[in-house]
Structure formats: C-alpha cells, structure tokens
Amino acid sequence: MGKWNLVIDVASCTNCQLCVLASKDEFVGNRFPGYAEEMPKHGAAWIDIKSKERGGGSMVDVAYLPVMCQHCDDAPCIEQAQNGAIKKRDDGIVLIDPELAKGQRHLVDACPYGAISWNEDKQVPQHWFFDAHLLDEGWTEPRAAQVCATAAITATKTSDEQMRDRASEENLQALDPSLNTQPRVWYKNLHRFHQCFIGGSVEIEDGGVVDCVKGATVVLYRDAGRVSETQTDVYGDFVFDRLYPDSGAYRVEVSLPGREPRSVNATLGESIYLGEIRL
C-alpha cells in the first residue's frame, strides 16, 4: 500500500499562517476519539512556522519553515512511549493515542524536532497527526495542504521507492538528516534556511552618472579554487547561494569588458551583502 508523505517548499512559503489557522479551526474545541483530544486555544502550535533572515543592507532574504510532526519511520517518541501509546500506522502516519498517552509528559521531550506539545488541561501529549481522521473518511489531503495558497505544502500517498526517486529528482531533504529518524516530511529549497549567501551590487560611473551593470561576470573563489561563476542581473546584483555558515575566507572577482576588474575579500560567518562594487 502507499504511504503518506508531506512535501514543503521553503521558497514558496509566505508565512500566511493558513495551515496554522486550519489546524486550529479543526481541533480547537473539537475532540476526535481515537485520534486526539481537542487542541488548547492558546499555547499550542501543532504547526509552527519558523523564520530566518539572511543578508543585510539592500539584499535581505527571509525564509519561512513550517515545522510539524515529521511522522518518522524510526520515531524516538514511539520508543519512549509506555503502553503502546504511540503507534506507526501502515500508511506511515504516527498517531498518539489520546487515552493511552495520558500522563506521559516525558513524550514532549522525546521528539527531537520539538513537535509534541503538552495539553495541561487534558494531561496528554499532542501533535499534528496528518489529519488522519479526515484521510480515513476519504479526504485526499490534510487541511494544511488543502488551504495552502502557494502550494508550499503538498501531500502525496505513494510507495517508498517512488518517494525516494522523487526526493532524488527534486533534491528533497529531511529537516535534520543528522537525527536519522527517517521522517516522512520532506523539504525543498531548505538551503534558504540552513545555508548562506554572498551577494553584492555592481555599478559603473560615466560622466558623473552612476548606474547599475547588467551582465558583469562575477567569480567566487575559495582557497584559490573556483567555486562558482554568475552574471549580474538587470539591477547589477549577484548572489552565490548554498554556502555553508562559518566556511571561512572567499574572494569575489568582478569583470566587465573595457573596465578594470575588481576583487573583494569576504569571510563568511552568516550571509553577507558586500555592498556596491564600482568598476
């Protein structure tokens, strides 16, 4: 049988919060026996959208990262649950039994993604359970995917082999591969949240008039080795993305026919905007 997976495109998420609101609309004040107690109106975020700002000056990039239960195939919470309170369904969904899990507050800390919250009123741990109650009624996707206006969140039910092929083709990644929990939530363009860029703006001055330069060649070097090459856009901007934080010294060389080339050094901690580079 097919198994459920969620794909999140970080580049498409605008922090509209529709997925968060849909979750609250579905579960605040509503209980679903066998699936979940009602969600508290305040203090619980079964879907949490984190933000990351990169760069500075006139080149700032803000990315948004929806985080929820990752529905791991090797879930630490299942190992630490008592009385079989957390189970892995055949369709890949992890489900916390609202009766068997009562009193098991330690399960909040069992999730390395911080996706389990504690319902103080009901004395039970809770998570986003993929809207399994709706899927079991015949829905083709959870509400988080249904309401997403930019298609940043999509759900698919497919074989593990097909999902692995898709992940390879689309460069989908786990939120934190080092945890090795085999999650069923996949992320696209995750570099927007975890990696850095070096960018700048190229300009020239002619007759006292300063203008941006389209089509200047910009080469990025590290340790005398060429890392990447690009050209400036219509605004004179260039960006080298997918660089690792704290990766040290780089050199940017900018050239344009008929102009003296310029070289700028940079030490990368977090993302850097080099400012205006005049040829």
N, C-alpha and C positions, 0 to 999 in steps of 0.2 A: 504494500500500500504506500501511497505518497505520504510525505511528512511536511509539516508546516515550517516555513522559513519566512523571515521578515527581512526586507532589504531597505536600507536607509541611505539616501543620497545626501551627504552633508552639504554639498554645494547647492542643493535645491531647497533646503530648509530655511525658512524666513522667520522663524520664531513666532509664527502667527498664533500658536498655542491651541489650535483647533483640536489636535489629538488629545491634549491635556483636558480641554473642556469636554470633549466627547466622553472621555473616561469618567470624569466627574458626573456628567449627566447620566451616564449609565449606572453608576454604582453608589453615588451619594443618596442615601435614603432608600436604597433597594438592596435586598439580600437575595441571593440565589442559592438555595440549599444544594449542597454537594459541590458547589463551586466557590462561593465566597460569602462572607458577611458583608454588610453594607460598608462602604468607604466613609471614613470620617469627613465631615465637610471642610475641616481645617487641618492643616499639618501633615496631610498625606499627599504624596505625589507618586502615583504608580508609574507615571511617565514624567520624566524630569528632563527639561531641555537646558543643557549647559551651553555657555558661550565662551568664545575665545577670540580675543582681539590681537591682530598681528600688525606689525609695522608702525609707522608714525608719520607725522607731517601731513603731506597731501596724498600719501599712499597707505591707506589703512584697510585691512581686510578683517571682517568679522564673520565668524563661522558659528553655526548652531548645531548642537549634537544631541538629538533625542536619545535618552538612555532609559531602558526599562528592563524587566526580567529578560535575560538572554536565552532562556529555555535550553540550557546546556545539556548535552548528552552525557557529560561527566560532571554533574552538578554537585558542588560541595554541600549544598543545603540538604540534598537527599541523603547524603552520608551521615549528616549530623542530626537528622530528624529522628525522633523517637516514635514508636508505634506505627511506623509506615505513614507518617503524617504528610509526607511529600512524595508524590509519585510521578514517574515519567510515563506518559501515555504512549500508545503505539503510534500516534500521529505526530510525536515529537514534542508535544506540549507538556510543560511541567506544571503540576497542579498541587497547591497547598490545600489539604482538606480542612475546612473551617471548623470542624468538630475535633478531629484527631490532633490538630495543631494547637489547640487551646493551651495557654500557659507556657508555651515553648518560645519564650522571648529570645533565647540564645540564637534562634534561627535568623534573627535580624543581622547578626554579625557573621553568619555563615556565608553570606553572599559577598564575594569579593568585588562585585560591581555596585554594592550599596542599593540593590533594587528591591529589598524586602523591608517593609515598614511595619511598625508595631501599632496595632489598634488598641489603645489603652482602655477604651470603653468595653470592647468585646473580648479583650485579653487574648488576641490572636495575631499572628504574623500574617501579612498580606502582600500580594504582588500583582502585577499586571499579568493575567493568565491567558492572554491572547484572545480574550473574549470567547473562550471555548464554549460557553453556554449558547452563544449565537451561532457559532460554527456547527455545533451539534444539532441546531434547528434547521440547518441548511444554508446559512449565510456563506457567501463565497470569500469574505474577507472580514477582519475585525474592524471595528468602527474607526480606529486610529488611521487605518489605511483608507477607509471609505470617505472620511471627511478631509483628508489632506489635499489642499487646493493646488499644491505644486507637484503632486505625485512624488514627494520626497520619501514617503513611506508606502511601500507596496508589499503585499503578502502573496506568497506562492506555495502551492502544495505540490510537491514533486519528489522524485526519488533522490536519494543521497548522491548517487552518481551524477545525475543531471545537475544537481545543485553545485557539486564540486566543479563540473565543467563550466557552469555559468560564472562561478566565482573566479575561475582562472581567466576566462574570456573578458570579464568586466573589471578585473582587479579588485574584487570584493575582499574585504578584510574583517577579521574579528576585532572587537573593540580593544582587547588587550591580549594578543597571542601568547604572551609570556605566562598567562594563567593556565593555559592548556585545558580549558573546561569544555571545549568543543561546542561553542554556542551556535544557536540556530538563528541568531540575529546577525546580519551581515551589513557592513558599511562600505559605501562607495565615496571616493574623494575624502578619505579620512585624513589625508595629509594636511587638509585645511585646518585640522585641529591639533595634530601631533607634530607637524614639521614646520620648517621656517622658510622664509624667502629673503633674497637680497634684491632690491629694486632701486631704480633711480630714474631721473628725467634728463634727457639730453637736449641741449639748446645751442644755438649759434647767435652771433651778433653781427649784423651787417648794417653799416651806415647809421649806427646808433640805435638800431631796432633789434630787439631780442625776440627770437622766435623758436618754437619747438621744432625738432628734427624728426621726420619720419624716415625710416629705412636705414638708420645708422646701424652698423654692425657692432654687437656687444658680445664679448667672450669672457667667460668666467673661468678662472684658473685656481687651482689649489695645489700647493706643494709642487709648483712648476708644471703640473699636469692640467690639460684642458678638461674642464668638467662639462661645459655646455656652451652653446652659442645661440644667439637670438638676434632679432632686429627690433628697433624701436617702433612703436605704433604711431598713429596719426597725432597723438599728443606728445610724442617724444619719450614715452615711458617704456621701460623694460622691466621684466621680472624673471628671476631664476627661483623657481619654487622647488619643493620636495627636498630641501636641505635639512640636515639633522641639527637640532639645537646643540649649542656648545661645541660645534665641529671645528672651531679654530679660524686660522687665517685664510683669507681668499684675496684674489686680485681681479678687478674688473678692468678690462681694456675696451675702450670705445674708439671706433674709427669711422671716418667718412671721407670719401674721395675729395681731394683738394683741401683737406684740413689736417692739422697736426693731431695725431691720436692722443688720447688721454688715458692715464692709468690711475685707478683709485684702489687703495687697500682697505680691507674691512676684516674685522674679527667678529665672527658670528657667535653670539650667545643666543638671543632671540632674533626675530625678524628685524631687518634693517632697511630703512629707506636712506639712500646715500645723498638724497637731495638733488640739486641741479648740477649737471656736469656740462660745462661750456667748452665747446671745441673752438 
